[in-house]
């Protein structure tokens, strides 16, 4: 039984994060015109490549090596923060308080906004109309308080499954890729800041020469592929 290994966000001081949705395209071969005859695109899976900073402290390097060991090659599943400088975060939709801090009626200003929350953070994005596994649309709540809708290209996650918004409108409707890996019911809070990703090492040799690579002042890169099986 694989184990879920949580990688602390602060452990991965990233220089870059590449997130790619890879489709396996089915073909019946090359036509007389010399072009592939595409039948359909098959299963799609996420590939994530993280490059770690070369400016790592001694304990951080040892913590990194310990997490690599706990992955046991491709057996266990990593729970990762995905760094995205353009994410749907507090810079887009900051957390808000109601107008009246001393009451519990949940009232807001007339325009549907509230005070900025001193604790910071992003306003939660909650699903209003969800979908079953295999669906690719949902609707999120846009009021109490008023908040911006998702933008095309924004990413969110549910239970470690990652999705990207490909179409949207200002009323909170979104279409996403890939199709939902599992049901996303109404009331689900979508993780956006940061989205989290469950993935396995692409090979058993990921992170093998961390100290050697650091000695050459080069960044360490790790590649993960989406883990479809869930960890209890």
Secondary structure as UniProt FT lines:
FT   STRAND          4..6
FT   HELIX           9..11
FT   STRAND          14..30
FT   TURN            32..33
FT   STRAND          36..52
FT   HELIX           58..71
FT   TURN            72..75
FT   STRAND          77..81
FT   TURN            85..86
FT   TURN            90..92
FT   STRAND          96..97
FT   TURN            101..102
FT   TURN            110..111
FT   STRAND          115..116
FT   TURN            118..119
FT   STRAND          125..129
FT   TURN            133..134
FT   STRAND          137..140
FT   TURN            143..146
FT   TURN            152..153
FT   STRAND          155..158
FT   TURN            159..160
FT   STRAND          161..168
FT   TURN            170..171
FT   STRAND          173..177
FT   TURN            186..187
FT   STRAND          189..191
FT   TURN            193..194
FT   STRAND          196..201
FT   TURN            204..209
FT   HELIX           210..215
FT   TURN            216..217
FT   STRAND          220..226
//
